């Protein structure tokens, strides 16, 4: 008997596959959540690395980080932040399309597992 509770957003396994063991539900839901987070991380991690690297290079040059070097590091940091924010906005507006792709992949995986399980 199904409860009247709404399905959580991060539940990617269709209720029709309720006969799957709990660990398989957990694994597929974890893969779905990682699939939703992966595009954001692929934008944020390089942008963070560029800002951190520019800060480290500026600290490495120390007192010699005047003028052109300091301006270059500031431009790299500013460019990385602007690029990261712009990409995050773009990804935010296309998140529904990406979520549909992830849900479809999880659904196809469930069907394949079910076919293997019923053999």
Secondary structure, DSSP 4 states (H G I P E B T S, - for coil): ---SSPPPTT--S-GGGTTS-HHHHHHHHHHHHHHHHHHHHHHHHHHHHHHHHHHHHHHHHGGG--HHHHHHHHHHHHHHHHHHHHHHHHHHHTHHHHHHHHHHHHHHHHHHHHHHHH-
